[in-house]
Amino acid sequence: MFYCILKSGKPMAVIKHLLPKMPYLSFHFSFFLFSTLLVMSVIPPRAAASSSCIVDDRTYSTTPLVSFLQRLQSEALKTLGPSSFDPKFYVDLPLKKDLSLTEAAFWKLPRVKGIIPENHLHRFLEAYFDDAGDDMVYTEPEDFVPEPVEFLPKVFNPKVRVWALEVHSLWKNLSRRVSDNVKKYPERHTLLPLPEPVIIPGSRFREVYYWDSYWIIRGLLVSKMYDTAKAIVNNLVWLVDAYGHVLNGARVYYANRSQPPLLSSMVMEIYTRTGDLEFVRKSLPSLMKEYTFWISGIHKVMIRDLHGHKHSLSRYYARWNKPRPESATIDEESASKFLNDSDKEAFYREVASTAETGWDFSSRWMSNSFDLSTLSTTSIVPVDLNTYLYKVEVDIAFFAQQLGDIKTYEKFFKASKARQFAIRSIFWNAEMNQWLDYWIRSNDCEDVHQFEARNQNDRIFASNFIPMWNWKHSSGENSIMVERILESFQKSGLLRGAGIVTSLSNNGQQWDFPNGWSPLQHIIIEGLSNSGSKAAWELAQDIAVRWIRTNYAAYNTTGAMHEKYDVEGCGKVGGGGEYKPQTGFGWSNGVLLALLEEFGWPFDKDIECRS
Ligand SMILES: OC[C@H]1O[C@H](O[C@H]2O[C@H](CO)[C@@H](O)[C@H](O)[C@H]2O)[C@H](O)[C@@H](O)[C@@H]1O
């Protein structure tokens, strides 16, 4: 009833209507109800509103090691202070000795006014831990050669070729395998014992990440490193078999959330280059298992459109309502404004669910762009997630067809058509000519949410154009639609001097203005270039050139590839967010190589920034 009153937007009228039928509602109570509803109807949905009706909430519980390392993280912050403090470092530390011995020594450390003195902390860390990352050992990728045959055949400019070869050689820096120690003493490591070599993003990201791996693989394929690419997929398949989904990253503390589902796309890219059907056959059961994770239980949302059609869509939803272990000190600080435990838990769930989106953090998930405590990710049905799931359906249907499994082909083909229809019905906004995230205004136990146009979020994000990515696979948009979307993109404010900005909100979060991220550039560029429109292809090339130039300029001044860039100026590195900007960097290297392969670089075209 509460929910119906709220949704009506006219609390007093509804109460008046109810009063005659409910004589037991006293004046005082109805006044209280009215004021409460009035306040609630103007408060935007926020973290505390969620999670009261979760049916499928199986979590992997925290291991004793993670609990201890989190405690160590919190004590280290008290000793060292917040400047330059990276909480992730502590939960990545491998134990030298058994946990019981380490804990006993920890409790014996002296404390001055409750704080461990710095020299004692350092001595303790040296005696009982290896360095963070020591359990991921360097391994020479066997399929790496300094200049692969037929490498970037369309790149003629000598400066660009030299640079591209340097970026290609970065795969060697980022190549790792899990040390034998992890297999021997798994309880001493938060790292998971992945069976095959990996490519890591770099710097503080010392382990495999799920969606990063897609663009890493795109680059590895340009570098003709097919075995390394397959090894990454085999590791992710191993995670699906062990946990039922691909983890956010290959650490035990990431077990209760995933990241954007791009595993089938990785298999598809590898198959397209190698024609290895056996590889597809081995991966397919895990792709189907992962698909179930995304379309059922807490990830599933049903929405009835204005014509009465029911659509099954998906959202991000972490099975976790505590601080993220890798950022626990930060999350506890952010949650300190919530007074009671259940509000804190709801907030922590929103935080972890936002990490599942890959866009952590962004105004996209906040009802107030400047207030992290208004994160509402579990109440949002996101355009990009459903675009990726459409692609999963198309990919699985294709693989099944190649393998002669007609029943699976038909099932997934049908599912892809249903999602295509759903994307059009729920996300498409014909006035803006963009696809908009849909906010379910309550997170209660409704079976089916009724579509209301006002629940589309009309703020501008790069994600509003992500469905273009699927133009390659859908039967094609008509050309008038493409032109309209193109115009809408060009007027959106997202296209800046050095690439596509993530959003228009300058609030200090890293997935917001003025940052541009390699994966988003690549998705939108691929969408535009596959639209069949010449103008869209030219725009795709223009964005690629801006992006390549800014990567080059930053590489020249800093000697590194970066995780994100500030697209307001050529050669500017990105910032904001909860950790220091990182270098390395897996997906940026992959996207750069993929763009150079696609668009090439003529001999006489300048690579330097245009003023
Ligand atoms: O430690 C904070 C967060 O760091 C990761 O997120 C960021 O880096 C990832 C690796 O490049 C990338 O996949 C993600 O999109 C970035 O926002 C991590 O994935 C988060 O879960 C973590 O909380």
The ligand as an SDF file (V2000), in Angstrom:
LIG
                    3D

 23 24  0  0  0  0  0  0  0  0999 V2000
   40.1350   -0.6990   -5.8200 O   0  0  0  0  0  0  0  0  0  0  0  0
   39.0240    0.0160   -6.2400 C   0  0  0  0  0  0  0  0  0  0  0  0
   38.3430   -0.5950   -7.4210 C   0  0  0  0  0  0  0  0  0  0  0  0
   39.3320   -0.8490   -8.4290 O   0  0  0  0  0  0  0  0  0  0  0  0
   38.9220   -1.5380   -9.5720 C   0  0  0  0  0  0  0  0  0  0  0  0
   38.1960   -0.7040  -10.4520 O   0  0  0  0  0  0  0  0  0  0  0  0
   38.9020    0.0070  -11.4270 C   0  0  0  0  0  0  0  0  0  0  0  0
   39.9690   -0.7380  -12.0260 O   0  0  0  0  0  0  0  0  0  0  0  0
   39.5900   -1.9550  -12.6920 C   0  0  0  0  0  0  0  0  0  0  0  0
   40.8650   -2.5500  -13.2640 C   0  0  0  0  0  0  0  0  0  0  0  0
   41.3700   -1.7460  -14.2850 O   0  0  0  0  0  0  0  0  0  0  0  0
   38.5320   -1.6950  -13.7610 C   0  0  0  0  0  0  0  0  0  0  0  0
   38.0590   -2.9150  -14.2370 O   0  0  0  0  0  0  0  0  0  0  0  0
   37.3630   -0.8900  -13.1670 C   0  0  0  0  0  0  0  0  0  0  0  0
   36.5250   -0.5430  -14.2290 O   0  0  0  0  0  0  0  0  0  0  0  0
   37.9200    0.3720  -12.5190 C   0  0  0  0  0  0  0  0  0  0  0  0
   36.8920    1.1600  -12.0280 O   0  0  0  0  0  0  0  0  0  0  0  0
   38.1040   -2.7810   -9.2750 C   0  0  0  0  0  0  0  0  0  0  0  0
   37.5840   -3.3570  -10.4460 O   0  0  0  0  0  0  0  0  0  0  0  0
   36.9680   -2.4520   -8.3350 C   0  0  0  0  0  0  0  0  0  0  0  0
   36.2130   -3.5770   -8.0650 O   0  0  0  0  0  0  0  0  0  0  0  0
   37.6040   -1.8920   -7.0760 C   0  0  0  0  0  0  0  0  0  0  0  0
   36.6320   -1.6950   -6.1110 O   0  0  0  0  0  0  0  0  0  0  0  0
  1  2  1  0
  2  3  1  0
  3  4  1  0
  3 22  1  0
  4  5  1  0
  5  6  1  0
  5 18  1  0
  6  7  1  0
  7  8  1  0
  7 16  1  0
  8  9  1  0
  9 10  1  0
  9 12  1  0
 10 11  1  0
 12 13  1  0
 12 14  1  0
 14 15  1  0
 14 16  1  0
 16 17  1  0
 18 19  1  0
 18 20  1  0
 20 21  1  0
 20 22  1  0
 22 23  1  0
M  END
$$$$
